[in-house]
Amino acid sequence: MGQVMLAEEKEDNKPLSTLWEQHGGLIIAAVCLLFIGLAWVMGRNDQDMLEITFFILAYLVGGYRKAWEGLETLFKEKDLDVDLLMVVAAAGAAAIGYWLDGAMLIFIFCLSGALEDYTMEKTNQDIASILKYRPEDAVLLKDGGEVKVRAAQLQKGDIVLVRPGERIPCDGHILEGHSAVDQSSITGESIPVDLAAGDKVFAGTINGQGALRIYTDKGAEDTLLARIIHLVQEAKDELPPSQLFVERFEGIYAKVVVAAALLLMVAPPFLFGWSWEATVYRAMIFLVVASPCALVSSIMPAILSGISNAARKGVLFKGGIHLEQMGEVSVVAFDKTGTLTEGKPKLTDVLPSGGSSEQELLTLAASLEYLSEHPIAKAIVNFAKASGIQMEPAADMQAVPGMGVSGTVSGRKCRIGKKELLAGLDMEDAKLQAADMLEAEGKTVIFVESEGVLIGMLAVQDVMRAGVREAVMKLKSMNKKVVMLTGDAKLTAEAIGRAAGVDEVYAELMPDQKLALIRQLTGQFGKVAMVGDGVNDAPALAASAVGIAMGAAGTDVALETANVVLMNDDISKIPFAISLGRRTRRVIRQNISFALAVILILVVSNFWGGINLPSGVVSHEGSTLAVILSGLRLLR
């Protein structure tokens, strides 16, 4: 009974712990603001002790985490950072009686940190997402029987059995069997590939309609899928240069301000004959006006506004750094299948011959393919249904592995499939030339024969998404180089590349080759944005300056690995995202320049203009408000 109650208590506490993990920063900022408000009310009612008490609570709640992090950096890494400087500036304001000003500095910095946690948080789920593509179990053929083992235990030389619909657990080659294998997760090919004895297969791909006996060529740790996992992890661990610059700048800024404040607390009485009281007062003003509040606010409101603007238009940025990086992109690299194209084959051409009509050709073809689960068969059947074709029951159905199907429709013996299936059929040169032309356009040609006569051809292709060419032209007008990287066949890739208007096409690429090309393009032209949707795109997405995933069509791995997600799979939003990134960088530069100029003016005025602490705080907070409002321009 006690165990049951304990479990219930844990369940009850779980929502609270989750709430704290997700929103702890904002809760702290809200409580800090509440204490500041209570202190202000107590001060208005001459409750001095309560006023100070609430101010102290505001300092403790809002500043303890930043103070702790700053002290850890100071003692463990022997370095100063902006967190500690901010707390010291606020404490300095309180030390000379300006509690409200110091508390507001703490609150603004606390709120900024909470918002930064929300927008800059990086996902750590990509490796776990990739792992789900690797089956946990495998059927090992051993000593004349079947043994169920963990896929991770497979070694080179093992022979495994893969039944229809199962994921292939190893990299190897087929010993026995025929099947259409969906390799889109690895190669990016949209249409399953008909494979037979001697053909290579990859771990994580999906077996089609036939059982396969596979010889394992590599151990589990050396499979292509395992290499993808490693490449993603390696690329994600690389910090962008801008992040390194910000970290260096924080340390330098904090050290300079603290050193200057200490010097100002000691030198003036000896150099200028100031009283110690005036010296401490001026040093405290310096700490307040030189605090980095305006500098911090120069960046985050602009970033948040840009991210919010993009989200309203269906572009999700996972962090502010990616919005900045987007503005610096020189090359946009597209995957083909599922990115430039819809990822599902469709019937594009119906070419009857031998005196038959389109209706007759579609009726025979769809009737033969009606029960098939092959994507090409589905494309033919769906087209026939949309055209109002009434399909006839097919009899004596027989599959010719890797070639096609034969059967009887309305008493007529028919066959449908590849050209090789009809090898003995006499076909006119004109028909063969027409088929070659269709294949040159990247289409898969299907032949239909009835009673020894060719009655027509059907062409199937993964069609291009609407608006792709317009988006590519827009990118090129922005002086961006546009390329296509795909694992698909060269003819198919070049046909789609021509239709889309890209500058260059790289075909028949494996995931590691895509990654190498991203690095090559980066070295040649500068920052690269990679747009993809599949597991095979994950290493390239992770290694590019900005990885962009298709939100609806994309796999979990692509969505987790990418820095930007197109929620509606709308390629036309990429030029908008680049323009927004440019605007964001421009606004941030303006804000930083303004904040530094105000700090410089206030510091100089502190020693030569004789400003007092209230006017210094008002000016400083005014500059903070100005840069925040400037950042909010990006909401438009």
C-alpha positions, 0 to 999 in steps of 0.5 A: 500500500505504501509503495502505491501511495509513493508512486502516486506522489511521484506522479503528482509531483511530475507535472510540477517538476516538468513545469519547473524544468520548462519554465523555471527561468520565467518563474524566477523572473516573475517572482523577482518582479513581484518582490520589486513591486511589493518593495515599491508599494512598501516604500510609498507607504513609508514601510522602510524595513519591509521595503528593504526586505522585499528588495533583498528578496528580489535580489536573492531570487533574481540574482542568485543563479547568475551570481552562482554561475559567475562565482563558479566561472571566477573560482573554477575557470579563473575568469570573469563573465558578464553574469558576475559583473551584472550582479556586482553592478546591482549590489553596488547600486544597492550599497549606496542606497539605490535599491530600485535601480539595482533591482531593475538591473537584476530583473532585466538581466534575469528575464533576458537569461530566461528568454535566451534559455527558451530560444537558444536551447539545442535539442539533444534528441537527434541521436536517439531519433536516428537509433530508432531506424536500426531494428533491435532484433534480427533473425540469425540463420544458424545450424539449420534453424532460426535464432532471434538475436540483438541486431547490435550483436551481428558480425561480419559473415552472419546470415540473416532472414528478413521477412516482408515489411521488416527493417533490414538489420545489417549492411550486406548483400542478398544471397537469396530472394527478390524484393522491392526495398525502400532505401529512402532513409539512406540513399534518398531514392523515393521509389523502392529499388527492386533487388535480387541475389548479389545486390547490396542492402543497408541497415535501416532500410525496409524490405518490401514484399519478398523474404530475403536471406542476407549475408552480413558484410559489416559488423553492427558498429560499422554499418552505414547507419552507425556512420550517420549517427557518428557524423551527426554527433561529430558535426553537432559538437562543433561550435559556430564561430559567432558563439565563440566570439560572444564568449570571448567578448563577454570575458574581455568586457567583464574584466575591463569594467571590473578592473576599471571600477577597482582603479576608479575606487583607488586612484582619484583621491591621489590623482585628483584630490577627490574625497573618498566618499565622492570616489566611491560614489563615482565608482558605483555610478560607473559600475551601473552605467557600464553594466552590460544590460543594454548590450545584452538587450541589443541582441535577444529582443531582435532575435526573439522578434525575428524568430516570432516573425518567422514562426508566423510565416511557417519558418521555425528557427531553433535558436537565435544563432541560426537566424544570424547565420541565415543572413550570411548564407552564400550557397543553398543546397537542396536534397531532391526526394521529398524536398524539391519533389513531393517524395511520392511517384505519380503517373505523368504520361499515358501513351497508348499504341497498337490501336488501343485507347488511353482508357483501355490502357489504364484499365488493363494496367490498373486492374493488374496492379490493383492488389500490389503495394508497390509505389509505382503500382499505387501511382497507376491505380490512383491515377486510374481512380481519379480518371474514373476508370472502372477496374476489372477483376484480374485472374491468374496473377503472377509476379515476376520478381524485379520485373513486373506482373502478369495476369488475365483481365476480361479473358485477355492475357496481359503483362505489365512491367519493365522493358526486359519483361517484354524482351521477346515482344517486337516493338517499333523503334519509335516506341523505344525512342519515346521510352528513351526520351522519357527516361532521359527526363528522369521518368520510370517507364512501364510497358503494358502488353496484351495477347502479344501486342504492346498496347502502350507505355506509362511513365511515372515520376516523383514530381516537383513541388509547386513553387520550387522554380520560383523560389530557386530563381528568387535565391539566384536573384539574391546572388545565392548559388543553388545546388542539388545533392541527391542519392538518386540516379543521374538522369533523374537528378539532372531532369529535376535539376533542369526543371528547378533551375539549380546551378549544379546537380550532384547525383548518386551520393551516399550520406558521407559524400553529401557531407564531404560536398557540404564541407567542400562548398563551404570552403569554396563559397562560404556558409551553406544552408542545406535543405533536406528531409531524410535520415540520409540528409542528417550529416549534411544538415548537421555540418552545414551552417544552417540545416533546414528540414521539411516539417511535414515530409521530414523524418524525425531525424531530419527535424531534430538535426536541423536548425530550421524547420519549414512547417508547411514544406514551403520552399518559397519561405527560404528566400524570406528566411535569408532576408530576415536573417540579413535584417536581424544582423543589421538591427543587432549591429545598430543596437550594439553600436548604439548601446556602446555609444551610450555607455561611452557617453555616460562613462565620460559624463560620470567623471567630466560632466558630473551626472548623478546616479539617478540620471545615470540609471535613467539614461542607462535604462533608457538606452536599454528600452531603446534597443529593445524597441529597435529589436521589436521592429523585426516583428513586422 
